[in-house]
Amino acid sequence: MRHRKAGRSLRRTSEQRLALLRNLATSLIEQGAIETTEAKAKELRPFVEKLITKAKSGTLHDRRLAGRHVQKRAAADKLFQDVGPKQAGRAGGYTRILKTGFRKGDGAEMARIEIIQEG
């Protein structure tokens, strides 16, 4: 039984899962949108939204906390200088997941996750 077991394991150990989420988050911040499996996108959403919330305030402490997960300096700078201030008027829901169909090789459900551009 899976009672009270939140989140998906994605068939990885906890260290591998954390590394995967960090890499996906960095790619999403750098590129603005990525295409991955639907399960990975759904796991990535709360991970990235917490980082964007930290980037909105932009304090040194928040930058250091976000630096644990976004380890590329250019991506961290983009998060705090571009992405965070653009989302200042929004109270959450910074990302959007769009289903894009099935992958040809194994039939996995694919999805596009993107950061919503505040306009």
Buried (B, 14 or more C-beta within 10 A) or exposed (E): EEEEEEEEEBEEEEEEBBEBBBEBBBBBBBEBBBEBBBBBBBBBBEBBBBBBBBBBEBEEEBBEEBBEBBEBEEBBEBBBEBBBEBBEEEEEEBBBBEEBEEEEEEEBEBBBBBBEEEE
